[in-house]
Amino acid sequence: MPPLDVSLLHAGWCTHPEFSVMRGGRFSARKFPAMVAVLRHPDRGLILVDTGYTPRFHTLTHRLPWSLYAWLTPVFIAPGDTAAATLRAGGIDPAAVGMIIVTHFHADHIGGLRDFPEARFIWLEEAYAAVKSLRPRAALLAGFLAGFVPDDFEKRSTAVATEQLAPLAELDFLFSGVDILGDGSLMLVALPGHAAGHAGLLFTDQAGRRIFLTIDAVWLKRSLDENRPPHPIARLLMHDARAFRDTFEKLRRLQASHPEITYVVTHCEESHRVLPRFGALR
Ligand SMILES: [Zn+2]
């Protein structure tokens, strides 16, 4: 079970009122970065977890009904801040990325898929099945912009079937997952609720810590630490509010019994500080 070198980069950000993502939060809008994890496996090379925003978001949401998405979620991304541009600035050709794990199909996770021509894509079967054939209105409600998906996406993809998931003893059997590289180094963990087929990742980092990327199961780590789930209004944007709440409760139980695990949340800048920023590693 080799450890993985991990660093994080931010590919744009959006704003939301804090209260909508955490009970008792402020009414004022705050910035939520779109995190991309850059993993380096000793044999499998470079692996990305998600791809952040790209300026394509603005092109794809230029007209109605898509402009409602941009209105509801104001997005800020400069061409030089995309995952591909940041990797290039750090001396990495985006074509060297061999694998991208797509945790779910929201714009801030699939925005950069087209920038990685050689990558294979891994995702939970349910995640793409739920969005790929949606008509515009339903796609909008699911937060899915089909224009982000490369034309040869399915040809370059490996879908993980639900039957491949098994309860993980390490996580007290609270969550199910699958060993995606076959050597125990990277577990894809189902975290139902936020979006169809929403998943997190569990691995050991270069410092020997168990890292659990919980992606969008919560938006601020404090919300988990202080038991402050999102405002009911956030249910409007959830795939399955009951499953979201169930996942939230299970994460709380896991955190109580496994404080040794480091929990990292996609949109929570505070939680990112425990890991190096991309560029600081080499
Ligand atoms: Zn999301």
Boltz pocket constraint, residues with backbone or C-beta under 6 A from the ligand:
constraints:
  - pocket:
      binder: B
      contacts: [[A, 104], [A, 106], [A, 194], [A, 195], [A, 216]]
      max_distance: 6.0
